[in-house]
C-alpha cells in the first residue's frame, strides 16, 4: 500500500496459476501422494494433476491416448493408436512396449510381461514381451474397456450394451446385457465390477450373478478407477473428474478444483 508517498509492504498474496482444463479424459490413475495421472485424448497428453492445490502440468506427450493403466512394474501402460506405450511416471519418459494390428482401445497388464489390448473395438489380443500376438476373442461389437479379474477378462462391449467375461479357458460369456453403452470397468467387492454407462449417464455395479444396480448418476461417464481408499474416480467427456463413495453414491468434484 502507499502511505504519505511511501510504499509499505503489508502482506503477500500467493497467486495460483490457472488449473489446466481437461477435454476428453480416457484414463485415470491415482498416485500414492494423491496426485492424479490422466490421459487426455483430445490433448494427446498424460497430465499430472494436484487436486489439493489446483495445479497441474503435462507429464508426457502421447498421441491420442485411449486408456491408462498401472503396470505391476510400477510404470504405466497407455494405448496410443496401434501401440502400447510404457510411461515412467517419475521421469515422464516413454517407450513403445508393444505393437498391435489395429487401433487400440482398452489396455491392461497380462502375465509374464505381456499386455492385453482391444484392437479395432472387435478383438481382444495378448501382446507378448517377445513381440508375439495372440487373438483371444474376435467378432465383438464396440469393446472399449478391459479389466483382468479372477474370473477372467471383463470386457465392456459398448455398442452391444453388454458386459462380457473372457474366461481363462477361452470361453466368452455375457455377464450383463441391455446396459447403456458400458465403457470402462473397475474392480468391485466380492468379484463384482463397477461399470460406467455412457449413454445411461450413470456408474453401476454388476455383481457376479449379472445383477446391475446404479451406484450414482454421472453425466457422460468414461474412465473409472479405484482410489487409495477404494472409492471411485470417474472421468466425464466434459473434462470433469468426480470421486464417488460407493456406499452412499455421493459424488465430489475433484477436477476442475474449486477456486
Backbone as CSV, one residue per row, in Angstrom:
resi,resn,N_x,N_y,N_z,CA_x,CA_y,CA_z,C_x,C_y,C_z
1,UNK,0.843,-1.189,0.000,0.000,0.000,0.000,0.885,1.249,0.000
2,UNK,0.289,2.401,-0.347,1.061,3.642,-0.387,0.546,4.579,0.698
3,UNK,1.450,5.047,1.559,1.087,5.914,2.682,2.073,7.071,2.737
4,UNK,1.515,8.298,2.594,2.360,9.501,2.618,3.509,9.403,1.622
5,UNK,3.140,8.961,0.399,4.052,8.886,-0.734,5.172,7.871,-0.529
6,UNK,4.981,6.923,0.379,5.966,5.851,0.564,5.261,4.507,0.413
7,UNK,6.000,3.561,-0.136,5.462,2.216,-0.290,5.755,1.404,0.961
8,UNK,4.760,0.681,1.430,4.917,-0.187,2.597,4.384,-1.575,2.246
9,UNK,5.154,-2.609,2.567,4.708,-3.985,2.354,3.889,-4.415,3.557
10,UNK,2.626,-4.743,3.338,1.745,-5.129,4.444,1.347,-6.594,4.376
11,UNK,1.832,-7.307,3.405,1.484,-8.728,3.305,1.770,-9.219,1.904
12,UNK,1.701,-10.525,1.738,1.916,-11.123,0.427,0.715,-11.985,0.090
13,UNK,0.477,-12.117,-1.187,-0.613,-12.947,-1.679,-0.039,-13.930,-2.691
14,UNK,-0.307,-15.188,-2.474,0.134,-16.195,-3.430,-0.879,-16.254,-4.567
15,UNK,-0.415,-16.065,-5.768,-1.287,-16.112,-6.936,-1.164,-17.490,-7.568
16,UNK,-2.241,-18.218,-7.565,-2.253,-19.571,-8.080,-2.482,-19.535,-9.586
17,UNK,-1.699,-20.330,-10.310,-1.865,-20.403,-11.751,-3.179,-21.076,-12.118
18,UNK,-3.585,-20.843,-13.331,-4.841,-21.412,-13.804,-4.733,-22.925,-13.901
19,UNK,-5.729,-23.627,-13.366,-5.729,-25.084,-13.425,-5.901,-25.528,-14.872
20,UNK,-5.076,-26.463,-15.343,-5.222,-26.919,-16.728,-6.566,-27.614,-16.933
21,UNK,-7.203,-27.304,-18.041,-8.503,-27.891,-18.345,-8.325,-29.247,-19.007
22,UNK,-9.169,-30.197,-18.625,-9.237,-31.475,-19.314,-10.278,-31.364,-20.420
23,UNK,-10.067,-32.126,-21.470,-11.013,-32.107,-22.587,-11.710,-33.450,-22.747
24,UNK,-10.930,-34.497,-22.894,-11.507,-35.836,-23.051,-10.673,-36.828,-22.256
25,UNK,-10.883,-36.908,-20.932,-10.114,-37.862,-20.122,-10.523,-39.294,-20.429
26,UNK,-9.552,-40.117,-20.820,-9.815,-41.507,-21.170,-9.026,-42.483,-20.308
27,UNK,-8.494,-42.016,-19.184,-7.803,-42.908,-18.275,-7.365,-42.146,-17.049
28,UNK,-7.508,-42.755,-15.864,-7.170,-42.103,-14.604,-6.419,-43.091,-13.720
29,UNK,-5.320,-42.640,-13.128,-4.599,-43.419,-12.119,-4.261,-42.473,-10.975
30,UNK,-4.621,-42.850,-9.738,-4.237,-42.043,-8.583,-2.897,-42.525,-8.051
31,UNK,-1.982,-41.582,-7.812,-0.683,-41.915,-7.262,-0.735,-41.933,-5.737
32,UNK,0.338,-42.435,-5.132,0.360,-42.630,-3.685,0.160,-41.339,-2.914
33,UNK,0.639,-40.229,-3.438,0.523,-38.971,-2.711,-0.759,-38.200,-3.039
34,UNK,-1.660,-38.833,-3.776,-2.945,-38.212,-4.052,-3.025,-37.450,-5.354
35,UNK,-1.916,-37.348,-6.073,-1.970,-36.721,-7.385,-2.625,-37.678,-8.384
36,UNK,-3.124,-37.118,-9.464,-3.800,-37.910,-10.481,-3.024,-37.859,-11.784
37,UNK,-2.882,-39.003,-12.410,-2.384,-39.074,-13.774,-3.591,-39.324,-14.672
38,UNK,-3.740,-38.457,-15.669,-4.921,-38.518,-16.523,-4.488,-38.501,-17.981
39,UNK,-4.967,-39.480,-18.754,-4.731,-39.497,-20.191,-5.844,-38.701,-20.862
40,UNK,-5.467,-37.664,-21.580,-6.437,-36.803,-22.253,-6.322,-37.029,-23.762
41,UNK,-7.342,-37.641,-24.327,-7.334,-37.988,-25.747,-7.205,-36.761,-26.634
42,UNK,-7.975,-35.733,-26.335,-8.014,-34.543,-27.179,-6.697,-33.768,-27.156
43,UNK,-6.011,-33.788,-26.018,-4.747,-33.055,-25.904,-3.524,-33.892,-26.259
44,UNK,-3.739,-35.187,-26.562,-2.619,-36.101,-26.848,-1.556,-35.995,-25.765
45,UNK,-2.006,-36.177,-24.521,-1.085,-35.993,-23.402,-1.535,-36.788,-22.186
46,UNK,-0.572,-37.094,-21.326,-0.845,-37.577,-19.976,-0.465,-36.452,-19.025
47,UNK,-1.409,-36.019,-18.200,-1.188,-34.907,-17.290,-1.068,-35.407,-15.862
48,UNK,-0.296,-34.694,-15.054,-0.263,-34.924,-13.605,-0.991,-33.753,-12.952
49,UNK,-2.046,-34.066,-12.226,-2.883,-33.054,-11.593,-2.765,-33.140,-10.080
50,UNK,-2.785,-31.980,-9.420,-2.729,-31.897,-7.963,-4.061,-31.312,-7.474
51,UNK,-5.039,-32.158,-7.182,-6.347,-31.632,-6.765,-6.280,-30.742,-5.530
52,UNK,-5.333,-30.996,-4.632,-5.250,-30.221,-3.389,-4.850,-28.775,-3.646
53,UNK,-4.057,-28.541,-4.677,-3.577,-27.193,-4.958,-4.170,-26.596,-6.227
54,UNK,-4.780,-27.431,-7.045,-5.314,-26.944,-8.305,-4.271,-26.796,-9.396
55,UNK,-3.073,-27.297,-9.147,-2.005,-27.193,-10.127,-1.926,-28.459,-10.967
56,UNK,-1.328,-28.321,-12.121,-1.174,-29.473,-12.989,-0.284,-29.136,-14.164
57,UNK,0.231,-30.182,-14.800,1.091,-29.980,-15.962,1.061,-31.235,-16.814
58,UNK,1.519,-31.089,-18.039,1.654,-32.233,-18.933,2.892,-33.028,-18.526
59,UNK,2.702,-34.289,-18.239,3.822,-35.164,-17.885,4.487,-35.731,-19.130
60,UNK,3.682,-36.114,-20.115,4.238,-36.706,-21.331,3.270,-36.498,-22.479
61,UNK,3.819,-36.355,-23.661,3.019,-36.292,-24.870,2.855,-37.709,-25.419
62,UNK,1.612,-38.139,-25.546,1.299,-39.452,-26.107,0.150,-39.259,-27.083
63,UNK,0.303,-39.696,-28.289,-0.689,-39.429,-29.324,-2.025,-40.111,-29.025
64,UNK,-3.076,-39.303,-28.909,-4.467,-39.769,-28.805,-4.648,-40.968,-27.878
65,UNK,-4.304,-40.847,-26.587,-4.420,-41.994,-25.680,-5.872,-42.383,-25.423
66,UNK,-6.143,-43.687,-25.439,-7.495,-44.203,-25.211,-7.649,-44.893,-23.860
67,UNK,-6.565,-45.210,-23.196,-6.651,-45.852,-21.885,-5.325,-45.662,-21.177
68,UNK,-5.370,-45.754,-19.848,-4.191,-45.588,-18.996,-4.336,-46.545,-17.829
69,UNK,-3.356,-47.432,-17.667,-3.422,-48.443,-16.608,-2.067,-48.586,-15.930
70,UNK,-2.104,-48.842,-14.629,-0.878,-49.124,-13.893,-0.410,-50.542,-14.207
71,UNK,0.911,-50.700,-14.271,1.524,-51.989,-14.524,2.212,-52.473,-13.261
72,UNK,2.326,-53.788,-13.055,2.958,-54.297,-11.835,4.389,-53.817,-11.627
73,UNK,5.083,-53.441,-12.695,6.458,-52.979,-12.553,6.554,-51.522,-12.117
74,UNK,5.404,-50.885,-11.876,5.398,-49.506,-11.411,5.248,-48.473,-12.503
75,UNK,5.382,-48.896,-13.751,5.176,-47.976,-14.861,3.709,-47.969,-15.267
76,UNK,3.393,-47.213,-16.307,2.023,-47.088,-16.780,1.928,-47.556,-18.214
77,UNK,0.788,-48.146,-18.550,0.514,-48.569,-19.911,-0.493,-47.607,-20.518
78,UNK,-0.194,-47.145,-21.728,-1.070,-46.213,-22.427,-1.347,-46.770,-23.817
79,UNK,-2.624,-46.857,-24.208,-2.937,-47.249,-25.576,-2.919,-46.003,-26.445
80,UNK,-2.184,-46.089,-27.550,-1.972,-44.925,-28.406,-1.907,-45.397,-29.852
81,UNK,-2.971,-45.165,-30.605,-3.001,-45.676,-31.966,-2.919,-47.179,-31.968
82,UNK,-1.947,-47.739,-32.672,-1.753,-49.187,-32.682,-0.614,-49.612,-31.761
83,UNK,-0.201,-48.723,-30.858,0.916,-49.010,-29.976,0.487,-49.010,-28.510
84,UNK,1.128,-49.855,-27.743,1.050,-49.759,-26.287,2.318,-49.051,-25.836
85,UNK,2.138,-47.890,-25.224,3.270,-47.079,-24.786,3.467,-47.272,-23.284
86,UNK,4.715,-47.471,-22.877,5.042,-47.564,-21.454,5.553,-46.208,-20.993
87,UNK,4.978,-45.724,-19.903,5.318,-44.401,-19.374,5.912,-44.534,-17.986
88,UNK,7.085,-43.941,-17.801,7.722,-43.868,-16.494,7.204,-42.592,-15.817
89,UNK,6.386,-42.754,-14.779,5.759,-41.596,-14.143,6.776,-40.723,-13.415
90,UNK,7.901,-41.278,-13.032,8.906,-40.492,-12.311,9.641,-39.533,-13.234
91,UNK,9.845,-39.937,-14.470,10.646,-39.129,-15.394,9.843,-38.558,-16.557
92,UNK,8.680,-39.150,-16.839,7.902,-38.729,-17.999,8.396,-39.332,-19.299
93,UNK,9.391,-40.221,-19.232,9.921,-40.850,-20.428,8.993,-41.955,-20.910
94,UNK,8.925,-42.137,-22.219,8.058,-43.158,-22.805,8.856,-44.046,-23.748
95,UNK,8.340,-45.250,-23.944,8.879,-46.146,-24.955,7.741,-47.037,-25.445
96,UNK,7.879,-47.565,-26.643,6.869,-48.467,-27.184,7.049,-49.840,-26.553
97,UNK,6.019,-50.288,-25.853,6.069,-51.589,-25.188,5.638,-52.712,-26.138
98,UNK,4.632,-52.451,-26.973,4.129,-53.472,-27.889,3.417,-52.795,-29.048
99,UNK,3.337,-53.533,-30.157,2.619,-53.039,-31.332,1.504,-54.007,-31.682
100,UNK,0.360,-53.439,-32.078,-0.810,-54.243,-32.392,-1.100,-54.181,-33.886
101,UNK,-2.166,-54.882,-34.301,-2.539,-54.939,-35.714,-3.733,-54.051,-36.025
102,UNK,-4.089,-53.177,-35.090,-5.218,-52.284,-35.301,-5.219,-51.189,-34.262
103,UNK,-6.186,-50.295,-34.384,-6.312,-49.197,-33.420,-6.729,-49.755,-32.065
104,UNK,-6.051,-49.292,-31.017,-6.267,-49.842,-29.679,-7.263,-49.019,-28.874
105,UNK,-8.003,-49.710,-28.050,-8.890,-49.093,-27.059,-8.326,-49.420,-25.669
106,UNK,-9.000,-50.325,-24.948,-8.552,-50.672,-23.610,-7.240,-51.434,-23.615
107,UNK,-6.501,-51.282,-22.527,-5.228,-51.963,-22.356,-5.096,-52.357,-20.897
108,UNK,-4.418,-53.482,-20.650,-4.235,-53.950,-19.278,-3.025,-54.860,-19.223
109,UNK,-2.339,-54.907,-18.073,-1.181,-55.800,-17.954,-1.607,-57.257,-17.951
110,UNK,-0.800,-58.087,-18.605,-1.026,-59.520,-18.623,0.103,-60.251,-17.924
111,UNK,0.118,-61.578,-17.976,1.179,-62.337,-17.305,2.489,-62.300,-18.073
112,UNK,3.595,-62.480,-17.339,4.930,-62.622,-17.927,5.300,-61.453,-18.833
113,UNK,4.916,-60.246,-18.429,5.286,-59.073,-19.200,4.439,-58.820,-20.429
114,UNK,3.416,-59.633,-20.649,2.537,-59.435,-21.799,1.514,-58.342,-21.501
115,UNK,0.764,-57.964,-22.521,-0.246,-56.921,-22.405,-1.518,-57.396,-23.075
116,UNK,-2.651,-57.207,-22.399,-3.948,-57.421,-23.028,-4.404,-56.114,-23.669
117,UNK,-5.018,-56.201,-24.834,-5.469,-54.981,-25.502,-6.675,-55.291,-26.383
118,UNK,-7.420,-54.248,-26.682,-8.568,-54.330,-27.579,-8.194,-53.681,-28.901
119,UNK,-8.277,-54.446,-29.998,-7.961,-53.952,-31.336,-9.237,-53.636,-32.109
120,UNK,-9.303,-52.454,-32.690,-10.392,-52.070,-33.595,-11.778,-52.284,-32.987
121,UNK,-11.847,-52.334,-31.668,-13.099,-52.494,-30.928,-13.769,-53.848,-31.148
122,UNK,-13.106,-54.772,-31.833,-13.727,-56.056,-32.144,-12.920,-57.261,-31.667
123,UNK,-11.614,-57.076,-31.376,-10.761,-58.188,-30.986,-10.074,-57.930,-29.661
124,UNK,-9.905,-58.993,-28.897,-9.070,-58.948,-27.702,-7.823,-59.762,-27.992
125,UNK,-6.662,-59.155,-27.767,-5.399,-59.824,-28.074,-4.470,-59.790,-26.866
126,UNK,-3.523,-60.710,-26.886,-2.437,-60.669,-25.918,-1.151,-60.414,-26.688
127,UNK,-0.473,-59.355,-26.324,0.772,-58.964,-26.981,1.924,-59.351,-26.065
128,UNK,2.752,-60.275,-26.523,3.824,-60.795,-25.694,5.034,-59.895,-25.648
129,UNK,5.823,-60.051,-24.593,7.057,-59.278,-24.460,8.039,-59.609,-25.574
130,UNK,7.857,-60.782,-26.221,8.741,-61.205,-27.305,8.246,-60.742,-28.672
131,UNK,7.189,-59.913,-28.693,6.646,-59.427,-29.954,5.533,-60.279,-30.519
132,UNK,5.172,-61.353,-29.833,4.109,-62.229,-30.316,2.739,-61.569,-30.140
133,UNK,1.781,-62.051,-30.901,0.403,-61.540,-30.840,-0.555,-62.717,-30.930
134,UNK,-1.416,-62.857,-29.906,-2.402,-63.933,-29.880,-3.798,-63.338,-29.820
135,UNK,-4.685,-63.785,-30.706,-6.078,-63.334,-30.694,-6.853,-64.214,-29.717
136,UNK,-7.424,-63.595,-28.696,-8.158,-64.326,-27.672,-9.654,-64.347,-27.938
137,UNK,-10.170,-63.316,-28.592,-11.594,-63.251,-28.933,-11.747,-62.310,-30.115
138,UNK,-12.732,-62.602,-30.971,-12.937,-61.790,-32.164,-14.435,-61.661,-32.423
139,UNK,-14.811,-60.720,-33.276,-16.210,-60.551,-33.641,-17.038,-59.831,-32.602
140,UNK,-16.406,-59.067,-31.744,-17.128,-58.326,-30.716,-17.648,-57.012,-31.298
141,UNK,-18.479,-56.325,-30.525,-19.159,-55.142,-31.045,-18.884,-53.925,-30.180
142,UNK,-17.807,-53.209,-30.511,-17.542,-51.941,-29.845,-16.962,-52.059,-28.458
143,UNK,-15.984,-52.940,-28.271,-15.368,-53.078,-26.951,-14.482,-51.868,-26.676
144,UNK,-14.626,-51.302,-25.489,-13.792,-50.183,-25.059,-12.862,-50.640,-23.933
145,UNK,-13.365,-50.670,-22.705,-12.524,-51.011,-21.570,-12.356,-52.507,-21.380
146,UNK,-11.227,-52.869,-20.756,-10.899,-54.258,-20.459,-10.310,-54.302,-19.055
147,UNK,-10.685,-55.331,-18.280,-10.249,-55.414,-16.884,-9.944,-56.858,-16.511
148,UNK,-8.697,-57.180,-16.145,-8.395,-58.523,-15.652,-9.000,-58.748,-14.258
149,UNK,-9.665,-59.867,-14.077,-10.226,-60.249,-12.778,-9.941,-61.726,-12.539
150,UNK,-10.292,-62.198,-11.349,-10.104,-63.607,-11.031,-10.973,-64.504,-11.905
151,UNK,-12.086,-63.979,-12.396,-12.991,-64.760,-13.245,-12.598,-64.719,-14.714
152,UNK,-11.692,-63.833,-15.084,-11.292,-63.680,-16.474,-11.216,-62.211,-16.845
153,UNK,-11.143,-61.938,-18.129,-11.082,-60.567,-18.607,-12.496,-60.015,-18.771
154,UNK,-12.800,-58.968,-18.043,-14.087,-58.300,-18.185,-13.992,-57.317,-19.347
155,UNK,-14.946,-57.424,-20.277,-14.969,-56.595,-21.477,-16.221,-55.733,-21.491
156,UNK,-16.048,-54.444,-21.728,-17.182,-53.542,-21.865,-17.517,-53.431,-23.352
157,UNK,-18.487,-54.214,-23.790,-18.906,-54.248,-25.189,-19.939,-53.145,-25.396
158,UNK,-19.436,-51.954,-25.628,-20.258,-50.757,-25.536,-21.414,-50.727,-26.523
159,UNK,-21.152,-50.972,-27.793,-22.198,-50.824,-28.799,-23.294,-51.872,-28.646
160,UNK,-22.926,-53.049,-28.152,-23.916,-54.106,-27.925,-24.622,-53.958,-26.587
161,UNK,-24.084,-53.108,-25.693,-24.697,-52.927,-24.383,-24.419,-54.048,-23.408
162,UNK,-23.350,-54.808,-23.657,-23.043,-55.964,-22.822,-21.799,-55.768,-21.978
163,UNK,-21.788,-56.423,-20.822,-20.553,-56.668,-20.082,-20.280,-58.155,-20.215
164,UNK,-19.128,-58.506,-20.779,-18.826,-59.906,-21.056,-17.551,-60.317,-20.323
165,UNK,-17.377,-61.611,-20.161,-16.200,-62.150,-19.482,-15.543,-63.177,-20.390
166,UNK,-14.267,-62.942,-20.672,-13.458,-63.895,-21.406,-12.751,-64.752,-20.368
167,UNK,-13.175,-65.995,-20.232,-12.701,-66.855,-19.153,-11.308,-67.399,-19.469
168,UNK,-10.585,-67.874,-18.438,-9.219,-68.377,-18.662,-9.146,-69.535,-19.651
169,UNK,-10.241,-70.299,-19.815,-10.224,-71.414,-20.760,-10.594,-70.987,-22.182
170,UNK,-10.754,-69.687,-22.390,-11.067,-69.192,-23.721,-12.530,-69.005,-24.007
171,UNK,-13.392,-69.335,-23.054,-14.826,-69.144,-23.249,-15.222,-67.686,-23.124
172,UNK,-16.328,-67.342,-23.739,-16.825,-65.970,-23.696,-18.286,-66.015,-23.272
173,UNK,-18.584,-65.383,-22.148,-19.961,-65.370,-21.665,-20.411,-63.946,-21.391
174,UNK,-21.713,-63.742,-21.492,-22.296,-62.436,-21.216,-22.675,-62.366,-19.745
175,UNK,-22.072,-61.424,-19.042,-22.365,-61.251,-17.622,-23.631,-60.427,-17.431
176,UNK,-23.785,-59.364,-18.218,-24.963,-58.496,-18.121,-25.215,-57.892,-19.497
177,UNK,-26.486,-57.600,-19.784,-26.846,-57.035,-21.075,-27.814,-55.880,-20.893
178,UNK,-28.122,-55.209,-22.009,-29.056,-54.083,-22.040,-28.582,-52.901,-21.200
179,UNK,-27.264,-52.718,-21.110,-26.720,-51.548,-20.439,-26.596,-50.398,-21.445
180,UNK,-26.448,-49.191,-20.936,-26.363,-48.015,-21.780,-24.939,-47.692,-22.151
181,UNK,-24.420,-48.363,-23.182,-23.047,-48.155,-23.637,-22.030,-48.291,-22.511
182,UNK,-21.865,-49.491,-21.955,-20.816,-49.695,-20.941,-19.460,-49.382,-21.540
183,UNK,-18.658,-48.599,-20.806,-17.423,-48.077,-21.399,-16.158,-48.585,-20.728
184,UNK,-16.053,-48.450,-19.404,-14.858,-48.862,-18.663,-15.285,-49.560,-17.382
185,UNK,-14.370,-50.360,-16.834,-14.687,-51.128,-15.636,-13.575,-51.006,-14.606
186,UNK,-13.964,-51.180,-13.331,-13.023,-51.192,-12.207,-13.455,-52.297,-11.248
187,UNK,-12.521,-52.872,-10.497,-12.888,-53.969,-9.592,-13.792,-53.511,-8.468
188,UNK,-14.778,-54.349,-8.150,-15.703,-54.078,-7.059,-15.582,-55.138,-5.980
189,UNK,-16.444,-55.099,-4.972,-16.361,-56.065,-3.874,-16.889,-57.446,-4.265
190,UNK,-16.289,-58.477,-3.690,-16.773,-59.853,-3.840,-16.897,-60.273,-5.302
191,UNK,-15.951,-59.872,-6.117,-15.954,-60.293,-7.513,-16.838,-59.472,-8.427
192,UNK,-17.497,-58.467,-7.899,-18.314,-57.583,-8.733,-17.414,-56.593,-9.462
193,UNK,-17.981,-55.882,-10.432,-17.229,-54.853,-11.153,-18.080,-53.585,-11.242
194,UNK,-17.404,-52.450,-11.137,-18.043,-51.172,-11.398,-17.914,-50.872,-12.889
195,UNK,-18.990,-50.377,-13.478,-19.008,-50.107,-14.909,-19.613,-48.731,-15.153
196,UNK,-18.983,-47.945,-16.011,-19.587,-46.680,-16.421,-20.484,-46.935,-17.630
197,UNK,-21.679,-46.347,-17.590,-22.630,-46.454,-18.695,-22.762,-45.074,-19.326
198,UNK,-22.140,-44.910,-20.490,-22.020,-43.589,-21.085,-23.379,-42.980,-21.439
199,UNK,-24.200,-43.699,-22.180,-25.473,-43.121,-22.621,-26.536,-43.141,-21.534
200,UNK,-26.345,-43.981,-20.512,-27.291,-44.013,-19.393,-26.926,-43.010,-18.311
201,UNK,-25.756,-42.369,-18.450,-25.314,-41.329,-17.507,-25.280,-41.837,-16.071
202,UNK,-24.599,-42.948,-15.879,-24.518,-43.483,-14.526,-23.309,-44.390,-14.346
203,UNK,-22.935,-44.557,-13.077,-21.969,-45.557,-12.653,-22.748,-46.688,-12.018
204,UNK,-22.490,-47.919,-12.459,-23.251,-49.064,-11.968,-22.327,-50.117,-11.385
205,UNK,-22.911,-50.987,-10.569,-22.220,-52.150,-10.026,-22.859,-53.398,-10.617
206,UNK,-22.037,-54.247,-11.202,-22.504,-55.514,-11.769,-21.927,-56.630,-10.923
207,UNK,-22.803,-57.406,-10.246,-22.273,-58.463,-9.382,-22.018,-59.728,-10.203
208,UNK,-21.497,-60.754,-9.560,-21.065,-61.954,-10.279,-22.235,-62.734,-10.878
209,UNK,-23.444,-62.465,-10.389,-24.621,-63.120,-10.967,-25.197,-62.338,-12.139
210,UNK,-24.637,-61.146,-12.410,-25.128,-60.343,-13.517,-26.137,-59.281,-13.138
211,UNK,-26.465,-59.185,-11.857,-27.403,-58.145,-11.432,-26.722,-56.779,-11.502
212,UNK,-27.482,-55.792,-11.955,-26.955,-54.441,-12.152,-27.717,-53.474,-11.258
213,UNK,-26.998,-52.645,-10.546,-27.658,-51.585,-9.782,-26.864,-50.290,-9.933
214,UNK,-27.581,-49.196,-9.931,-26.922,-47.890,-10.047,-26.225,-47.531,-8.747
215,UNK,-24.998,-47.036,-8.882,-24.250,-46.523,-7.739,-24.441,-45.014,-7.620
216,UNK,-24.363,-44.326,-8.770,-24.517,-42.865,-8.765,-24.787,-42.384,-10.181
217,UNK,-25.580,-41.325,-10.323,-25.710,-40.704,-11.648,-24.456,-39.898,-11.965
218,UNK,-23.979,-40.016,-13.183,-22.798,-39.271,-13.637,-23.029,-38.889,-15.102
219,UNK,-22.835,-37.646,-15.438,-23.050,-37.201,-16.809,-21.954,-37.731,-17.727
220,UNK,-22.357,-38.441,-18.784,-21.447,-38.917,-19.838,-20.157,-39.508,-19.290
221,UNK,-20.238,-40.546,-18.450,-19.023,-41.062,-17.819,-18.181,-41.912,-18.765
222,UNK,-16.876,-41.862,-18.546,-15.941,-42.681,-19.314,-15.091,-43.517,-18.390
223,UNK,-13.825,-43.127,-18.178,-12.924,-43.959,-17.378,-13.325,-44.007,-15.910
224,UNK,-13.050,-45.143,-15.286,-13.306,-45.307,-13.862,-12.131,-46.051,-13.254
225,UNK,-11.743,-45.657,-12.040,-10.617,-46.289,-11.348,-10.829,-46.185,-9.851
226,UNK,-10.245,-47.120,-9.120,-10.293,-47.061,-7.660,-9.234,-46.093,-7.153
227,UNK,-9.577,-45.350,-6.106,-8.560,-44.531,-5.459,-7.950,-45.315,-4.306
228,UNK,-7.145,-44.661,-3.494,-6.410,-45.353,-2.428,-7.316,-45.860,-1.319
229,UNK,-8.547,-45.348,-1.236,-9.495,-45.774,-0.198,-10.678,-46.538,-0.785
230,UNK,-10.470,-47.102,-1.977,-11.477,-47.913,-2.670,-12.737,-47.127,-3.035
231,UNK,-12.595,-45.824,-3.161,-13.657,-45.031,-3.757,-13.413,-44.979,-5.261
232,UNK,-14.369,-44.421,-5.996,-14.285,-44.442,-7.442,-13.946,-43.056,-7.983
233,UNK,-12.998,-43.024,-8.884,-12.700,-41.823,-9.651,-13.291,-42.012,-11.035
234,UNK,-14.184,-41.115,-11.428,-14.890,-41.249,-12.701,-14.664,-39.993,-13.533
235,UNK,-14.180,-40.174,-14.746,-13.998,-39.053,-15.663,-15.164,-38.941,-16.615
236,UNK,-15.522,-37.720,-16.974,-16.613,-37.465,-17.911,-16.082,-36.799,-19.165
237,UNK,-16.834,-36.950,-20.247,-16.408,-36.419,-21.526,-16.341,-34.899,-21.516
238,UNK,-16.959,-34.267,-20.504,-16.907,-32.806,-20.406,-15.654,-32.317,-19.675
239,UNK,-14.738,-33.225,-19.361,-13.484,-32.837,-18.734,-13.515,-32.798,-17.223
240,UNK,-14.560,-33.323,-16.615,-14.664,-33.332,-15.153,-14.285,-34.700,-14.596
241,UNK,-13.716,-34.690,-13.399,-13.435,-35.920,-12.669,-14.131,-35.835,-11.320
242,UNK,-14.858,-36.884,-10.987,-15.589,-36.935,-9.727,-15.112,-38.109,-8.900
243,UNK,-15.147,-37.937,-7.579,-14.848,-39.023,-6.651,-16.177,-39.471,-6.056
244,UNK,-16.465,-40.757,-6.147,-17.759,-41.270,-5.730,-17.586,-42.279,-4.611
245,UNK,-18.339,-42.079,-3.535,-18.365,-43.025,-2.425,-19.306,-44.163,-2.817
246,UNK,-18.805,-45.388,-2.984,-19.675,-46.470,-3.450,-20.751,-46.864,-2.447
247,UNK,-20.537,-46.556,-1.168,-21.531,-46.914,-0.146,-22.740,-45.992,-0.165
248,UNK,-22.513,-44.719,-0.472,-23.599,-43.736,-0.430,-23.979,-43.182,-1.802
249,UNK,-23.097,-43.335,-2.776,-23.334,-42.746,-4.085,-23.023,-41.256,-4.138
250,UNK,-22.519,-40.702,-3.045,-22.217,-39.270,-3.012,-21.019,-38.966,-3.907
251,UNK,-21.182,-37.955,-4.748,-20.123,-37.573,-5.686,-19.538,-36.230,-5.302
252,UNK,-18.219,-36.128,-5.350,-17.499,-34.894,-5.062,-16.662,-34.531,-6.283
253,UNK,-16.745,-33.294,-6.703,-15.962,-32.857,-7.856,-14.492,-32.740,-7.472
254,UNK,-13.639,-33.440,-8.200,-12.200,-33.422,-7.953,-11.492,-32.472,-8.918
255,UNK,-11.938,-32.495,-10.179,-11.329,-31.643,-11.191,-12.390,-31.193,-12.190
256,UNK,-12.433,-29.913,-12.534,-11.555,-28.838,-12.092,-11.766,-28.530,-10.616
257,UNK,-10.710,-28.096,-9.924,-10.822,-27.843,-8.487,-11.642,-26.584,-8.205
258,UNK,-12.223,-26.545,-7.028,-12.954,-25.345,-6.610,-11.967,-24.225,-6.401
259,UNK,-12.314,-23.028,-6.841,-11.435,-21.874,-6.692,-11.751,-21.152,-5.368
